Amino acid sequence: MLVVKMLILEHLYNFSDEGIENHVRDRLPFMRFLGLKLEDRNLAPRRPGCSGNGSRPEGRWSVI
């Protein structure tokens, strides 16, 4: 369900994948809409295979 909600936000606000990731971390209303808690701010959904080393593999969102 989280992926569907993120796709809705991407479509409504015309965000890219990277843009929605940044906005979800920065905006409490987006976090609330997605059902994330403030403690989950650093655990925002990432794309599969994202190792955190700066690489950006292609793909859609998945929950860690």
N, C-alpha and C positions, 0 to 999 in steps of 0.2 A: 504494500500500500504506500510505503514511503516513496518508492520510485515514481508511482503515478502522481503523487502530490508534487514531487519535484518537477516532473514534466509539465504539470499545470502551471507552476510558478514560472518555469522557463518560457512557456508560451505566452502567458499573460504579460510578463514584464520584458519579453524579448531578450532574455539573458542567454549567454553561452554556457557550456558546462562549467567552465572555470568561474564565470561570473556568478552563477547561482551558488557555487560552493562558497565564494567570498561573502555573498549577501546573507546566506544562511548563518554563517558564523557571526556576522555583525549585527543582524537585526532580530530582535526578540519576537516580533510578530511572525516572522517567517519560521522561527524555531517552534513557536507555539502551534502554528498551522501544521507543521510536520510532526508534532507530537514529541519533540525533543525537549529535554530539560536543560537548564543552564549548565549543569555538570557535563552534559554531552557536547558542549561547544567545541572541544578539541577532537571529539569523535564523530565529526560530521561525516556523512556518507562520502565514500571515495570510489573511484573507478576501480574495477578489478585489476590486480597486478600493480597497483601504485605502491611503490616501496618507500616513498617519502624521500628519495634521493634526488628529486628534481626531474626524474623521467616522467613523461606524460603519455602513457599508452592510450591507444584509441579504445573507445568503448563507452557504454552507458554506466549509470550509477549502480552501485550495489552497496548493501549495508555491511559494515565491517563486523 
